[in-house]
Amino acid sequence: MSPASAAKIHWFARLEHRIHVARERRARRRGRSATAVPFPGYGGTGWVRVVGRVLIVPPQPKRPRDESAGVRGWRSFASIPVSFASVRVDIGGRSHDVVADRGGVIDTVIEAQLAPGWQSFTMSVEGQEPVEATVFVVAEDVRFGVISDVDDTVMVTALPRPFIAAWNSFVVNEHARTPVPGMAVLLEQLRRDNPGAPVIYLSTGAWNVAPTLRRFLGRHLFPDGAMLLTDWGPTHDRWFRSGREHKARNLRRIAAEFPDVRWLLIGDDGQHDEAIYSEFQREHPSSVAGVAIRRLLPAEAVLAGGRATAEHESSDVPWVSAEDGAGLHERLSEVGILSTPS
C-alpha cells in the first residue's frame, strides 16, 4: 500500500489494524496458527462467489462429550482476524490463490465449472489442513430466488437498540436465541415450491457471528443458504460500516449476477428493510417477485426503537406483511407466490 493510500485510511481503521497485528503476534508466540473459516457462498454457470475469513481461533473450553452446551456471544468476537492472509482454494479440479482483506475476510469470485446445487470445495491457509466449504450453484433455468434478512426476521434480536444489540451479540448463549415463529416453515415451503431456487441470508450482522448463525439456522430447521454478512469495524473513511449500504450494494450485485432471476425479498419493519427494498424495486423492477415484511410485535418494536416507515410505489409486485411466518405464508399464498395447501 502506498503512503498516499495509507494516509487516506481513517485513523480508527489504522488503530484497529495495529491492535489486530499486536494480538496476532502475541497469539503466534503462544504457538497458535491461522485457519480458514468458510461460509456458504453461491455461484452461477462458470463462477462461484467464495466467502470466508482467516482467523486465529481461541482454544475452545473442554466439556463432556455428551454435553451440548451453547456458546456465549462474546466468544465469537474473541477470534483474531489475520490481515491480508494468502488462502488456497481448491475447487473444480483447480487451485487458486486469493488474499483476504484487512479484516481477514475472503470475498472473491473464482472461475469454476460446477453442477447446479450444493457443491463442496476446500480452503487452506499457511499449510494447515484444508477445510471443507460449500457453495450453492444456481442453474441457468432458475427464475426464482429468496433473499432474507436475519435479525428480527428469522431470529428475534431487537438489534437496532444498542444495549439490546450488545446483550444479544456478546452475552446471550446461542441456545437462548429464539426463531421468529413459522419462518422456518415458510422458507422451507418456498424452497420446495421452487426446486433449485437459491436462498440467501443477507444480514447487517458481523461475520464474527456467522458460525453461530449457521448453527442456529440448522438447529431450527431453516433451509441451507448462502450467507452475506459484514465486518463491524471501521472503513477507510468512516468509523463504522453502513449496514444499509451493505444490503443495498449486495442486492444490486445479485441483480447483476442473476439478471433472469426474480427475488422474493423478506425483511422486517424494525430497521430499513422496507426503504432498501423499495429503492431496489425502483432500480431493478424486473428482479423483484415480491416483498414480505414481518411486522414486529409491540414489545419488540419498543425494544427496536419503533417501527420504520417507508412508502413503496404501487406496482404489479405484491407487498405483504404479517407478524409471523404463518401470517406471511397465508398472505403469499393469496397473491400466488406460494402454493395453497390442499
C-alpha positions as CSV (number, residue, x, y, z in Angstrom):
1,M,0.0,0.0,0.0
2,S,1.4,3.4,-1.0
3,P,1.9,6.2,1.6
4,A,-0.7,8.3,-0.2
5,S,-3.2,5.5,0.0
6,A,-2.4,4.8,3.7
7,A,-2.9,8.5,4.5
8,K,-6.5,8.2,3.2
9,I,-7.4,5.5,5.7
10,H,-9.4,6.6,8.7
11,W,-7.2,6.8,11.8
12,F,-9.5,4.5,13.7
13,A,-9.1,1.8,10.9
14,R,-5.3,2.1,11.3
15,L,-5.6,1.8,15.0
16,E,-7.8,-1.3,14.7
17,H,-5.3,-2.8,12.3
18,R,-2.4,-2.2,14.7
19,I,-4.4,-3.9,17.5
20,H,-5.1,-6.9,15.4
21,V,-1.4,-7.2,14.4
22,A,-0.4,-7.0,18.1
23,R,-2.9,-9.6,19.1
24,E,-1.8,-11.9,16.2
25,R,1.9,-11.6,17.2
26,R,1.1,-12.5,20.8
27,A,-1.0,-15.5,19.7
28,R,1.7,-16.8,17.4
29,R,4.3,-16.5,20.2
30,R,2.0,-18.9,22.1
31,G,2.1,-21.3,19.2
32,R,-1.3,-20.7,17.8
33,S,-1.8,-20.7,14.0
34,A,-4.3,-19.3,11.5
35,T,-7.2,-21.2,10.0
36,A,-9.6,-20.6,7.2
37,V,-13.3,-20.4,8.3
38,P,-15.5,-20.8,5.3
39,F,-19.1,-19.6,5.0
40,P,-21.7,-20.8,2.5
41,G,-21.4,-19.0,-0.9
42,Y,-23.2,-19.0,-4.1
43,G,-22.5,-19.1,-7.8
44,G,-23.7,-19.5,-11.4
45,T,-22.6,-21.0,-14.6
46,G,-18.8,-20.9,-14.7
47,W,-18.2,-18.9,-11.5
48,V,-18.6,-19.0,-7.7
49,R,-18.5,-16.4,-5.0
50,V,-16.3,-17.7,-2.3
51,V,-16.7,-16.2,1.2
52,G,-14.9,-16.9,4.5
53,R,-12.5,-15.5,6.9
54,V,-8.9,-16.2,8.1
55,L,-8.7,-16.3,11.9
56,I,-6.7,-17.4,14.8
57,V,-9.3,-19.0,16.9
58,P,-9.1,-19.1,20.7
59,P,-8.9,-22.6,22.3
60,Q,-12.4,-24.0,22.9
61,P,-13.3,-24.8,26.5
62,K,-13.3,-28.5,27.3
63,R,-16.7,-30.0,28.1
64,P,-18.1,-33.5,28.5
65,R,-18.5,-35.4,25.2
66,D,-22.3,-35.7,25.7
67,E,-22.8,-32.1,26.7
68,S,-24.4,-29.9,24.1
69,A,-23.5,-26.6,25.6
70,G,-24.0,-23.4,23.7
71,V,-21.5,-20.6,23.1
72,R,-21.6,-17.2,24.7
73,G,-21.8,-14.4,22.2
74,W,-18.5,-12.8,23.2
75,R,-16.5,-15.9,22.2
76,S,-17.5,-15.2,18.6
77,F,-15.6,-11.9,18.8
78,A,-12.5,-13.3,20.6
79,S,-11.0,-14.7,17.4
80,I,-8.2,-12.7,15.9
81,P,-8.5,-11.8,12.2
82,V,-5.4,-12.3,10.1
83,S,-4.9,-9.4,7.7
84,F,-4.0,-10.0,4.0
85,A,-3.6,-13.7,4.5
86,S,-2.9,-15.8,1.4
87,V,-5.5,-18.5,1.0
88,R,-5.5,-21.6,-1.3
89,V,-8.9,-22.5,-2.7
90,D,-9.2,-25.9,-4.4
91,I,-12.3,-26.1,-6.5
92,G,-13.4,-27.8,-9.6
93,G,-10.1,-29.6,-10.0
94,R,-8.1,-26.4,-10.0
95,S,-6.2,-24.4,-7.3
96,H,-6.5,-20.7,-6.8
97,D,-4.6,-18.3,-4.5
98,V,-6.7,-15.5,-3.1
99,V,-5.8,-12.8,-0.5
100,A,-8.0,-11.9,2.5
101,D,-8.7,-8.2,3.2
102,R,-7.5,-6.1,6.1
103,G,-10.2,-7.8,8.4
104,G,-9.3,-11.3,7.3
105,V,-12.4,-11.6,5.2
106,I,-12.4,-13.6,1.9
107,D,-14.9,-12.5,-0.6
108,T,-13.9,-13.2,-4.2
109,V,-15.3,-14.6,-7.4
110,I,-13.5,-17.6,-8.9
111,E,-14.0,-19.3,-12.3
112,A,-15.3,-22.8,-11.8
113,Q,-17.5,-25.2,-13.8
114,L,-19.7,-26.9,-11.2
115,A,-23.0,-28.7,-11.4
116,P,-26.1,-26.9,-10.1
117,G,-27.0,-27.3,-6.4
118,W,-24.8,-27.5,-3.3
119,Q,-21.1,-28.3,-4.1
120,S,-18.1,-28.7,-1.9
121,F,-14.5,-27.5,-2.2
122,T,-11.6,-26.8,0.2
123,M,-9.8,-23.8,1.6
124,S,-6.4,-23.8,3.4
125,V,-4.0,-21.3,4.8
126,E,-0.4,-21.4,6.0
127,G,-0.1,-25.1,5.1
128,Q,-2.8,-26.1,7.5
129,E,-5.2,-29.0,6.9
130,P,-7.7,-28.0,4.2
131,V,-11.2,-27.3,5.5
132,E,-14.4,-28.1,3.5
133,A,-16.5,-25.2,2.2
134,T,-19.8,-25.2,0.4
135,V,-21.4,-23.1,-2.4
136,F,-24.8,-23.2,-4.0
137,V,-24.7,-23.1,-7.8
138,V,-27.8,-21.6,-9.5
139,A,-28.9,-23.4,-12.7
140,E,-29.3,-21.4,-15.8
141,D,-33.1,-22.2,-16.0
142,V,-33.8,-21.0,-12.4
143,R,-36.1,-17.9,-12.4
144,F,-36.9,-17.5,-8.7
145,G,-34.9,-17.0,-5.5
146,V,-35.3,-15.9,-1.9
147,I,-33.3,-13.2,-0.1
148,S,-34.0,-12.9,3.6
149,D,-32.9,-10.6,6.4
150,V,-31.9,-12.3,9.6
151,D,-32.3,-10.1,12.7
152,D,-35.9,-9.8,13.7
153,T,-36.9,-11.6,10.5
154,V,-35.8,-15.2,11.2
155,M,-34.3,-14.6,14.6
156,V,-35.7,-12.4,17.4
157,T,-32.9,-10.0,18.4
158,A,-34.3,-6.4,18.7
159,L,-31.0,-5.5,17.1
160,P,-31.4,-1.7,16.4
161,R,-31.3,-0.7,20.1
162,P,-27.6,-0.6,21.1
163,F,-27.7,-2.1,24.6
164,I,-30.0,-4.9,23.5
165,A,-27.8,-5.5,20.5
166,A,-24.7,-5.7,22.7
167,W,-26.5,-8.1,25.0
168,N,-27.6,-10.4,22.2
169,S,-24.3,-10.3,20.4
170,F,-21.8,-10.6,23.3
171,V,-23.6,-12.1,26.3
172,V,-26.6,-14.3,25.4
173,N,-25.9,-18.0,25.0
174,E,-26.6,-19.1,21.4
175,H,-29.2,-21.6,22.6
176,A,-31.2,-18.8,24.2
177,R,-31.8,-17.1,20.8
178,T,-35.3,-17.7,19.6
179,P,-36.6,-18.1,16.0
180,V,-39.5,-16.0,14.7
181,P,-42.5,-18.4,14.8
182,G,-43.3,-20.0,11.4
183,M,-40.4,-18.5,9.5
184,A,-38.5,-21.8,9.0
185,V,-41.7,-23.5,7.7
186,L,-42.2,-20.5,5.3
187,L,-38.7,-20.6,3.9
188,E,-38.7,-24.4,3.5
189,Q,-42.1,-24.2,1.7
190,L,-40.7,-21.6,-0.7
191,R,-37.8,-23.8,-1.4
192,R,-40.0,-26.9,-2.0
193,D,-42.3,-24.9,-4.3
194,N,-39.3,-23.7,-6.3
195,P,-36.8,-26.6,-6.8
196,G,-33.3,-25.3,-7.4
197,A,-34.1,-21.8,-6.1
198,P,-31.3,-20.1,-4.2
199,V,-31.8,-18.9,-0.6
200,I,-29.5,-16.1,0.5
201,Y,-29.4,-14.8,4.1
202,L,-28.4,-11.1,3.8
203,S,-27.7,-9.5,7.2
204,T,-26.1,-6.5,8.7
205,G,-24.7,-8.8,11.4
206,A,-20.9,-9.2,11.8
207,W,-19.0,-12.1,10.2
208,N,-17.9,-13.0,13.7
209,V,-21.4,-14.5,14.4
210,A,-21.6,-16.4,11.1
211,P,-20.7,-19.8,12.7
212,T,-23.3,-19.2,15.5
213,L,-25.9,-18.1,12.9
214,R,-25.3,-21.2,10.8
215,R,-25.8,-23.5,13.8
216,F,-28.9,-21.5,14.8
217,L,-30.4,-21.9,11.3
218,G,-29.6,-25.7,11.2
219,R,-30.9,-26.2,14.8
220,H,-34.3,-24.6,13.9
221,L,-34.6,-26.4,10.5
222,F,-34.2,-23.3,8.3
223,P,-33.2,-24.3,4.7
224,D,-29.5,-24.0,3.9
225,G,-28.5,-20.9,2.1
226,A,-25.6,-18.6,1.2
227,M,-24.7,-16.1,3.9
228,L,-23.7,-12.4,3.3
229,L,-22.8,-10.6,6.5
230,T,-20.4,-7.7,7.1
231,D,-17.5,-6.5,9.2
232,W,-18.5,-4.2,12.0
233,G,-15.1,-2.5,12.0
234,P,-14.1,0.9,10.6
235,T,-13.7,1.5,6.9
236,H,-11.2,3.6,5.0
237,D,-13.2,6.8,5.5
238,R,-15.7,6.3,8.4
239,W,-15.9,4.9,12.0
240,F,-18.2,2.0,11.2
241,R,-19.6,0.3,8.1
242,S,-23.1,1.2,6.9
243,G,-25.4,-1.8,7.3
244,R,-27.9,-0.2,5.0
245,E,-25.3,0.3,2.2
246,H,-24.1,-3.3,2.7
247,K,-27.6,-4.6,2.0
248,A,-28.2,-2.2,-0.9
249,R,-24.8,-3.0,-2.5
250,N,-25.3,-6.7,-2.3
251,L,-28.8,-6.5,-3.7
252,R,-27.6,-4.6,-6.7
253,R,-24.7,-7.1,-7.2
254,I,-27.0,-10.1,-7.0
255,A,-29.4,-8.5,-9.6
256,A,-26.4,-8.0,-12.0
257,E,-25.2,-11.6,-11.4
258,F,-28.6,-13.2,-12.0
259,P,-30.5,-10.9,-14.4
260,D,-33.1,-13.6,-15.2
261,V,-34.0,-14.4,-11.6
262,R,-36.8,-12.6,-9.7
263,W,-36.3,-12.5,-6.0
264,L,-38.7,-12.6,-3.0
265,L,-37.3,-10.1,-0.5
266,I,-38.1,-10.9,3.1
267,G,-37.4,-8.4,5.9
268,D,-39.0,-6.7,8.9
269,D,-40.3,-3.2,9.8
270,G,-37.8,-2.6,12.6
271,Q,-34.8,-1.4,10.6
272,H,-34.5,-0.1,7.0
273,D,-35.6,-3.2,5.0
274,E,-38.8,-1.5,3.6
275,A,-36.8,1.5,2.4
276,I,-34.0,-0.6,1.0
277,Y,-36.4,-3.0,-0.8
278,S,-38.4,0.0,-2.2
279,E,-35.3,1.6,-3.6
280,F,-34.1,-1.7,-5.1
281,Q,-37.5,-2.3,-6.7
282,R,-37.4,1.1,-8.3
283,E,-33.9,0.4,-9.7
284,H,-34.5,-3.2,-10.7
285,P,-38.2,-3.8,-11.1
286,S,-37.7,-7.0,-13.2
287,S,-35.6,-8.5,-10.4
288,V,-38.4,-8.4,-7.7
289,A,-41.0,-11.1,-7.5
290,G,-42.5,-9.8,-4.2
291,V,-41.7,-8.3,-0.8
292,A,-42.7,-9.9,2.5
293,I,-42.3,-7.8,5.6
294,R,-42.5,-9.3,9.1
295,R,-44.2,-6.8,11.5
296,L,-42.6,-6.6,14.9
297,L,-44.8,-7.3,17.9
298,P,-45.5,-4.3,20.0
299,A,-42.9,-5.2,22.7
300,E,-40.3,-5.9,20.0
301,A,-41.0,-2.6,18.3
302,V,-40.4,-0.8,21.6
303,L,-37.0,-2.6,22.1
304,A,-36.1,-1.8,18.5
305,G,-36.8,1.9,19.0
306,G,-40.0,1.9,17.0
307,R,-41.1,0.8,13.6
308,A,-39.5,2.0,10.4
309,T,-41.9,3.6,7.9
310,A,-41.4,3.7,4.2
311,E,-43.7,4.1,1.2
312,H,-43.4,1.9,-1.8
313,E,-44.7,2.6,-5.2
314,S,-47.8,0.6,-6.3
315,S,-47.0,-1.9,-9.0
316,D,-47.6,-5.4,-10.1
317,V,-45.2,-6.6,-7.4
318,P,-47.0,-7.8,-4.3
319,W,-46.1,-6.4,-0.9
320,V,-47.4,-8.4,2.0
321,S,-46.9,-8.2,5.8
322,A,-47.8,-10.2,8.9
323,E,-46.4,-10.7,12.4
324,D,-45.0,-14.2,11.9
325,G,-44.2,-16.9,9.3
326,A,-47.7,-18.4,9.3
327,G,-49.2,-15.0,8.5
328,L,-46.7,-14.3,5.7
329,H,-47.4,-17.8,4.4
330,E,-51.1,-17.0,4.2
331,R,-50.5,-13.6,2.5
332,L,-48.0,-15.0,0.0
333,S,-50.5,-17.8,-0.9
334,E,-53.2,-15.2,-1.5
335,V,-51.0,-13.4,-4.0
336,G,-49.9,-16.6,-5.8
337,I,-46.2,-16.7,-4.7
338,L,-46.8,-19.7,-2.5
339,S,-48.8,-22.8,-3.3
340,T,-52.1,-23.1,-1.3
341,P,-52.1,-26.2,0.9
342,S,-54.6,-28.8,-0.4
